[in-house]
């Protein structure tokens, strides 16, 4: 419990707390992968983004996900990653979808990981601009902010997570989805960056 009134933890607060080790693991893998050491290494990172975002955007077709997160249309980043790979003269990765059998409520956990990454992407965008000369118009579209900004889009997403539309008995499944998404992203980093 999280307050003096002994109210149950919100879904968003549970996700933040109970996946914090996974979040730190991604930071560590990113540091090990050195995605900004060269354009070639950065292109490998964009391939990770492309595959992961394709996994996530497959979930946008779920009517229950649409009902909880109505602004999905502005949240997709797979086309941005594809354009960045074209800028970097790289082919699109051919990898099987990891979310072919994922649906609500696990899908919200995948979206949580994806949406959370957009906040950290502000720092990554700054780095890629300084070290590689790429930006939100060329090579780094996948790191650019949403049209109405990162913070507002995040707050809307958190409000959707914490709304009454997601019953408490589905929270564990959302957490499982988030852990699966972190595992997928970590595996992709291992495949494309750490093995390079």
C-alpha positions in Angstrom: 0.0 0.0 0.0 1.2 3.5 -0.8 -0.5 6.2 1.2 -1.7 7.1 4.7 -5.2 6.2 3.6 -4.0 2.8 2.7 -5.1 3.0 -0.9 -3.9 0.4 -3.4 -1.0 1.3 -5.6 -1.9 2.5 -9.1 -1.0 0.4 -12.0 1.5 3.0 -13.3 3.2 3.1 -9.9 3.4 -0.7 -9.7 4.8 -0.8 -13.2 7.5 1.7 -12.4 8.4 0.0 -9.1 8.2 -3.6 -10.1 10.1 -3.2 -13.4 12.8 -0.9 -12.1 15.5 -3.7 -12.3 14.6 -4.3 -15.9 14.8 -0.6 -16.7 18.3 -0.4 -15.1 19.3 -3.5 -17.1 18.3 -1.8 -20.3 20.5 1.2 -19.3 23.4 -1.1 -18.7 22.9 -2.9 -22.1 22.8 0.4 -23.9 26.0 1.6 -22.3 27.7 -1.7 -23.2 26.3 -1.5 -26.8 27.8 2.0 -27.4 25.2 3.0 -30.0 26.6 6.4 -30.6 30.2 5.3 -31.1 29.7 5.4 -34.9 26.9 5.7 -37.5 27.3 1.9 -38.1 26.6 1.2 -34.4 23.8 3.7 -34.3 22.2 2.0 -37.4 22.2 -1.2 -35.4 20.4 0.5 -32.6 17.8 1.9 -35.1 17.3 -1.7 -36.3 16.5 -2.7 -32.6 14.0 0.2 -32.5 12.4 -0.8 -35.8 11.9 -4.4 -34.7 10.6 -3.5 -31.3 8.3 -0.8 -32.5 6.9 -3.2 -35.1 6.1 -5.6 -32.3 4.4 -2.8 -30.4 2.4 -1.4 -33.3 1.0 -4.8 -34.0 -0.9 -4.4 -30.7 -2.5 -1.2 -31.9 -5.0 -3.3 -33.9 -6.5 -4.7 -30.6 -9.9 -3.1 -30.0 -9.5 -3.3 -26.3 -6.1 -1.5 -26.5 -7.7 1.2 -28.6 -10.5 1.6 -26.0 -8.0 2.2 -23.2 -5.4 4.3 -25.3 -7.5 6.2 -27.8 -4.6 8.3 -29.2 -2.6 5.3 -30.5 -2.4 6.8 -34.0 0.1 9.4 -32.8 2.2 7.0 -30.8 3.6 4.8 -33.6 7.4 5.0 -34.4 8.0 2.1 -36.7 7.7 4.3 -39.8 10.1 6.8 -38.3 12.6 4.0 -37.7 12.2 2.6 -41.2 12.9 6.1 -42.6 16.0 6.4 -40.4 17.3 3.1 -41.7 16.8 4.3 -45.3 18.7 7.5 -44.4 21.5 5.3 -43.1 21.4 3.1 -46.2 20.4 0.0 -44.2 17.9 -2.7 -45.1 14.9 -3.3 -42.8 15.5 -6.3 -40.5 13.5 -9.4 -41.2 12.6 -10.7 -37.8 9.5 -12.6 -36.7 7.0 -10.7 -34.6 7.3 -11.3 -30.9 3.7 -10.1 -30.2 1.8 -12.3 -32.6 0.0 -14.0 -29.7 -0.1 -10.9 -27.3 -3.4 -9.2 -26.5 -5.0 -7.2 -23.7 -4.1 -6.8 -20.9 -0.5 -7.9 -21.6 -0.4 -5.5 -24.5 -0.6 -2.5 -22.1 2.7 -3.7 -20.6 4.4 -3.6 -24.0 3.0 -0.1 -24.5 4.3 0.9 -21.1 7.8 0.0 -22.1 7.6 1.7 -25.5 6.0 4.8 -24.1 8.5 5.1 -21.3 11.3 4.9 -23.8 10.1 8.1 -25.5 11.0 10.0 -22.3 14.6 8.8 -22.4 14.7 9.4 -26.1 15.1 13.1 -25.5 18.6 12.4 -24.0 19.4 10.0 -26.8 18.4 12.5 -29.5 20.7 15.1 -28.0 23.6 12.6 -28.0 23.0 11.5 -31.6 22.9 15.2 -32.7 26.1 16.0 -30.9 28.1 12.9 -31.8 26.8 11.8 -35.2 25.2 14.9 -36.7 21.8 13.3 -37.1 18.4 14.8 -36.1 14.7 14.4 -36.1 14.6 15.1 -39.8 17.4 12.8 -40.9 18.5 9.5 -39.3 17.0 10.1 -35.8 13.3 10.5 -36.4 12.7 7.4 -34.2 14.0 9.5 -31.2 11.9 12.7 -32.0 9.2 13.9 -29.7 5.5 13.4 -30.4 3.8 16.5 -32.0 2.3 17.6 -28.7 5.5 16.8 -26.7 6.8 13.9 -24.7 5.5 14.9 -21.3 1.9 15.5 -22.3 1.7 12.2 -24.2 3.2 10.4 -21.3 0.7 11.9 -18.8 -2.2 10.9 -21.1 -0.8 7.4 -21.2 -0.4 7.1 -17.4 -3.9 8.5 -16.9 -5.2 5.7 -19.3 -3.3 3.1 -17.3 -4.7 4.3 -14.0 -8.2 4.6 -15.2 -11.0 2.4 -14.1 -11.1 0.7 -17.5 -8.4 -1.8 -16.4 -9.6 -3.9 -13.5 -7.3 -4.7 -10.7 -7.4 -8.4 -11.5 -5.7 -7.7 -14.8 -2.7 -5.7 -13.3 -0.5 -8.8 -13.0 -0.9 -9.6 -16.7 0.0 -6.0 -17.6 3.2 -6.4 -15.5 4.0 -9.7 -17.2 3.6 -7.9 -20.5 6.0 -5.2 -19.5 8.6 -7.8 -18.4 8.2 -9.6 -21.7 8.7 -6.3 -23.6 11.8 -5.5 -21.6 13.1 -9.0 -22.3 12.5 -8.6 -26.0 14.2 -5.3 -26.2 17.2 -6.6 -24.2 17.4 -9.7 -26.5 17.4 -7.3 -29.6 20.1 -5.2 -28.1 22.1 -8.4 -27.5 21.6 -9.5 -31.1 22.2 -6.2 -32.9 24.6 -4.3 -30.7 26.3 -6.4 -28.1 27.2 -9.2 -30.6 28.6 -6.7 -33.1 
